[in-house]
């Protein structure tokens, strides 16, 4: 049960990382179009569905190989986090250069 709770925490962390990228990307497009950089991010569609998706993936994999689902989703979380970090730093540099 603790593993599934940890999977929910991982998925919510990924959601907030996505929100940060979405806001920076929105601010970049605002500046490029001559507007003030005050973009926001929509919380509703991603928060309930991404954790549910991660739980379902973990559960299905665990049905075939016990505890492998937790490890698989944890590795996916790490890979996505590393990729997000590089994308986010690139977006932040672009935003700072435009400002």
C-alpha positions as CSV (number, residue, x, y, z in Angstrom):
1,X,0.0,0.0,0.0
2,X,2.9,2.3,0.8
3,X,4.3,1.8,-2.7
4,X,1.0,2.9,-4.3
5,X,1.0,6.0,-2.1
6,X,4.6,6.8,-3.2
7,X,3.5,6.3,-6.9
8,X,0.7,8.9,-6.3
9,X,3.3,11.3,-4.8
10,X,5.6,10.8,-7.8
11,X,2.8,11.5,-10.2
12,X,1.8,14.6,-8.4
13,X,5.4,15.8,-8.5
14,X,5.4,15.3,-12.2
15,X,2.2,17.2,-12.6
16,X,3.6,20.2,-10.8
17,X,6.8,20.0,-12.9
18,X,4.6,20.1,-16.0
19,X,2.7,23.1,-14.6
20,X,6.0,24.9,-14.2
21,X,7.1,24.2,-17.8
22,X,3.7,25.1,-19.1
23,X,3.8,28.5,-17.3
24,X,7.3,29.3,-18.6
25,X,6.3,28.3,-22.1
26,X,3.2,30.4,-21.9
27,X,5.2,33.4,-20.7
28,X,7.6,33.0,-23.6
29,X,4.8,33.0,-26.1
30,X,3.2,36.1,-24.3
31,X,6.5,38.0,-24.6
32,X,6.9,37.0,-28.3
33,X,3.4,38.3,-29.0
34,X,4.1,41.6,-27.2
35,X,2.1,40.9,-24.1
36,X,3.1,40.9,-20.4
37,X,4.4,37.6,-19.1
38,X,1.5,36.5,-16.8
39,X,0.7,33.0,-18.1
40,X,-0.9,30.3,-15.9
41,X,-1.5,26.6,-15.9
42,X,-4.7,24.5,-15.7
43,X,-4.7,22.1,-12.8
44,X,-7.9,20.1,-13.4
45,X,-7.4,17.7,-16.2
46,X,-4.0,16.5,-15.3
47,X,-4.2,16.1,-11.5
48,X,-6.8,13.3,-11.2
49,X,-5.8,11.5,-14.4
50,X,-2.0,11.3,-14.2
51,X,-2.0,9.8,-10.7
52,X,-4.8,7.4,-11.8
53,X,-2.8,6.4,-14.9
54,X,0.4,5.8,-12.8
55,X,-1.6,3.7,-10.3
56,X,-3.2,1.6,-13.1
57,X,0.2,1.0,-14.8
58,X,1.7,-0.1,-11.5
59,X,-1.2,-2.4,-10.7
60,X,-1.2,-4.0,-14.2
61,X,2.6,-4.7,-14.1
62,X,2.3,-5.9,-10.5
63,X,-0.3,-8.5,-11.6
64,X,2.3,-10.2,-13.9
65,X,5.4,-9.6,-11.8
66,X,5.0,-8.7,-8.1
67,X,6.6,-5.4,-7.2
68,X,8.0,-4.8,-10.7
69,X,5.3,-2.2,-11.3
70,X,6.6,0.0,-8.6
71,X,10.2,-0.2,-9.9
72,X,9.1,0.4,-13.5
73,X,7.0,3.5,-12.7
74,X,9.8,4.8,-10.4
75,X,12.3,4.4,-13.3
76,X,9.9,6.2,-15.6
77,X,9.6,9.0,-13.0
78,X,13.3,9.4,-12.8
79,X,13.7,9.4,-16.6
80,X,10.9,12.0,-17.1
81,X,12.3,14.1,-14.3
82,X,15.8,14.2,-15.8
83,X,14.4,15.1,-19.3
84,X,12.1,17.7,-17.7
85,X,15.1,19.3,-15.9
86,X,17.0,19.9,-19.1
87,X,13.9,21.1,-21.0
88,X,12.9,23.4,-18.1
89,X,16.4,25.0,-17.9
90,X,16.4,25.6,-21.6
91,X,13.0,27.3,-21.4
92,X,14.1,29.4,-18.4
93,X,17.1,30.6,-20.3
94,X,15.0,31.5,-23.3
95,X,12.6,33.4,-21.0
96,X,15.4,35.3,-19.3
97,X,16.9,36.2,-22.7
98,X,13.6,37.6,-23.9
99,X,12.9,39.5,-20.7
